[in-house]
């Protein structure tokens, strides 16, 4: 006489909103991670190419260090300026 109700007859609230939210968050985090990896890889390739540059002697014509500027934390900001000449074939 007291039979359990049919599982299809029980009304449950839909949880599609939560699933979509979690899926969107997961995809957003994955996309941010993919962008971060791409950005690091691009900079790594640039640095790797610089390692293959041929060393070339140069002549330093002038060099100055300017320490008169202050940054936003009121610390001295040093600026280096170097003028040089080199020949490369």
C-alpha positions as CSV (number, residue, x, y, z in Angstrom):
1,X,0.0,0.0,0.0
2,X,2.7,2.5,0.8
3,X,4.8,2.2,-2.3
4,X,7.7,4.7,-2.8
5,X,6.9,7.3,-5.4
6,X,8.2,6.9,-8.9
7,X,11.5,8.8,-9.3
8,X,10.3,10.4,-12.5
9,X,7.3,11.8,-10.7
10,X,9.4,13.6,-8.0
11,X,10.0,17.2,-9.1
12,X,13.5,18.4,-8.4
13,X,14.8,21.8,-9.1
14,X,16.9,22.1,-12.2
15,X,20.6,22.5,-11.7
16,X,21.5,23.5,-15.3
17,X,22.3,27.0,-14.1
18,X,24.9,25.8,-11.7
19,X,26.4,23.4,-14.3
20,X,26.6,26.2,-16.9
21,X,28.2,28.5,-14.4
22,X,30.8,26.0,-13.4
23,X,31.5,25.1,-17.0
24,X,31.9,28.8,-17.9
25,X,34.3,29.4,-14.9
26,X,36.3,26.3,-15.9
27,X,36.6,27.4,-19.5
28,X,37.6,31.0,-18.4
29,X,40.3,29.7,-16.2
30,X,41.6,27.3,-18.9
31,X,41.6,30.2,-21.4
32,X,43.5,32.4,-19.0
33,X,46.0,29.6,-18.4
34,X,46.4,29.1,-22.2
35,X,47.1,32.8,-22.7
36,X,49.7,32.8,-19.9
37,X,51.5,29.8,-21.4
38,X,51.4,31.4,-24.8
39,X,52.8,34.7,-23.5
40,X,55.6,32.9,-21.6
41,X,56.5,30.8,-24.6
42,X,56.7,33.8,-26.9
43,X,59.1,35.6,-24.6
44,X,61.1,32.4,-24.2
45,X,61.5,32.1,-27.9
46,X,62.7,35.7,-28.2
47,X,65.3,35.1,-25.4
48,X,66.4,31.8,-27.1
49,X,67.0,33.7,-30.4
50,X,69.1,36.3,-28.6
51,X,71.4,33.5,-27.4
52,X,72.3,32.8,-31.0
53,X,73.4,36.4,-31.8
54,X,77.0,36.7,-32.8
55,X,79.1,38.7,-30.3
56,X,80.4,41.8,-31.9
57,X,83.0,44.2,-30.5
58,X,82.0,47.8,-30.2
59,X,83.3,51.2,-29.2
60,X,81.6,53.1,-26.4
61,X,81.4,56.8,-27.4
62,X,79.6,58.2,-24.4
63,X,77.8,57.0,-21.3
64,X,75.8,58.8,-18.6
65,X,73.8,57.9,-15.5
66,X,71.0,60.3,-14.6
67,X,69.7,59.9,-11.1
68,X,67.7,63.1,-10.8
69,X,64.2,61.7,-11.3
70,X,62.0,60.4,-8.5
71,X,59.5,57.6,-9.1
72,X,56.0,57.4,-7.5
73,X,57.5,56.1,-4.2
74,X,59.9,59.1,-4.0
75,X,62.9,56.9,-4.7
76,X,65.6,57.9,-7.1
77,X,65.1,56.5,-10.6
78,X,68.3,55.9,-12.4
79,X,68.4,56.2,-16.2
80,X,71.4,54.9,-18.1
81,X,72.3,56.3,-21.6
82,X,75.0,54.7,-23.7
83,X,76.1,55.7,-27.2
84,X,78.2,53.1,-29.0
85,X,79.4,52.2,-32.5
86,X,80.0,48.8,-34.1
87,X,80.7,47.3,-37.5
88,X,79.0,44.2,-38.6
89,X,79.2,42.3,-41.8
